[in-house]
Amino acid sequence: MSASDELTAPVAVVVPVVPAARDSALRARAYELARFLSVGGVAFVVDLGLFNLLRFGPGHLLENKPLTAKIISVVAATLVSWLGNRHWTFSQQRTNRPTRELVVFAAINLVCAAVPVLTLAFSHYALGQTTPLADNVATVTGIAIGTALRYVSYKRWVFTGTHAAL
């Protein structure tokens, strides 16, 4: 091949191609995360809404018992979250042992609920960041960390079945 042939010869362009299986898996994970976050959003509304309804709603049922109202609202939100995650987010991975799933799910939620408290305590007391903005940033950071821990924990310890196990 001469030098002039090299200049006119077609050049092969190598284009990296994402394998279809990996692209499909990433898309499936993104949809799963979106479902997980939407279920969490509904559970958050149930928690906050029921808490306020019990404390400040008609009849002021638990007006002077904020902790009782919070416990009831958290339990209700946990049940909503478990049902939503079991039947929608992780429907392909749920097991045929729903009681075990619920118990482990509740335990994970209990542990992860402590994360925003710990981030707030660390920011407020260890770092001396006591402004309302700092408290809210620490709380939101804790919620984000707790949410990520919940997602990973649910996949690892709660919804461990396969579609065939249904």
N, C-alpha and C positions, 0 to 999 in steps of 0.2 A: 504494500500500500504506500503510495507516495504521499508527500506532505500536502498536496492539494486535495487528495482523496480524504485525508483525515479532517480537513476543514469542512468538507461537504457531507461527510458521513453522518447518518442520523445518530443522535445521541440518545441513549436510553436513560430515561429519568426514573429514578427509584423513588416511589411515593410510599411512605409508610402507611400500611393499611391496618386499621384496628380490626382485629378478628371480630366477626359478627357475634360470637358467643360472649366475648368480653364486653362489647357494646351493649348487648342485651342484658347482661348481668348488672352493668352500671345503671342502666335505665330502670331495671327492676328494683335495685337498691334505692335509687332516688325516689321512686314511687312509694316504696315501703317507708322511707324516712318522712315523706310528705304525709302519708296516712298516720304514722306514729305521732307527728307533731300536731296534726289536726285532732286526733283523739285526745292528746294532752291538752289542747286548747279547750275542747269541750269539757274535759274533767276540771280544768281550772275554773271555767265559768260555773260549773256545778258547785265546786268548792266555795268559791267566793259568793255566788248567788245564794246558796243555801245558808251559809254562815250569816249573811246579812238579813235574809228572810227570818231566820230563827231569832236573831237579836233585835232587829228593828222593824220587822214586818208586822202585819196585822196580829194583834194580840200580844206582841212582844213576848213570845213564848219563853225565850231564854235570855231576856234582856240583861239580867244580872248574872248570867252564867256563861261568860264568853268562852271558857275552855270547853265546857260541855257542848256548846254550839259548834266549836271548831272541831272537836272530835267527831261529832255526827257528820259534819260537812266533809271532813277528810275521808271518813269511811264510805260515804256515798260516792265521793269523787273517785276513790280507789276502785269501787265496784264498777262504776261507769268506765273507767280507764281499762280495767281488766277485760270487761265484756267487749269494748271497742277494739282493744288490741288482739284479743283472742279470736274474735269473729271477723275482723277486717284487716288490721295491720299484719298480723302473723297467722292468718287463717290457714296458710299452707304448712305451718310448722307446729300447730297446736297438737297436743297429745290427747290420748283417750283417758287421761287422769285429771279432770278439771279441778278437783279439790286440791290436789298437790300443786297444780299451777297457781291456784288462788293463794294458797298459803305462802309459797315461795315469792309470788308477785307482791304480796302484802309485806313480807319481810324486806324485800329489796326496796320497796317504797318507804318503809320506815327508816331504813339506813340512809337512803338518798335524801329524805326530807331533812336530815341533820346537816347536809352539806351547806345549804344557804345560811343556816344558823352559824356554822363554823366559819364560813368565809366572812360573815358579818362580825363575829366575835374577833377574828384575827385582824380585820381591818380597823375595827373600832378600838380594841384594847391593845393589841400588840403594835400596830402601826400608828395609833393615835389619830386616825382619820375619823373625826366625829361630826363632820358636816352632814346635812341631809343628803346632799349629792353623793358623798362618799359612802354613806350607808346604803343608798339605793344601788350604786354601782357594785358594791360588795354583794348585795342580795341578788341582783341580776346575774352577776358572775357565778354565784353559788347555784342559782337555778339552772344556768347553762351547763355547768359541770354535772350537776345532779341529773339533768335530762340526758346528757351523753352517757353517764354511768347506767341509767335506767335502760336505755336502748341496748347497750352492750350486754347488760345483765339479763335482760329479757331473752335475748337471742341465745345466750350461753346457758342459762339455768331454768328458764320458765317454758318457753315455747321451743321445745327440743325435738318435737316429733316431725314426721314427714306427712305429706298429703295422704299417703297410704294408711297412716295410723288413724285417720278420721273414721 
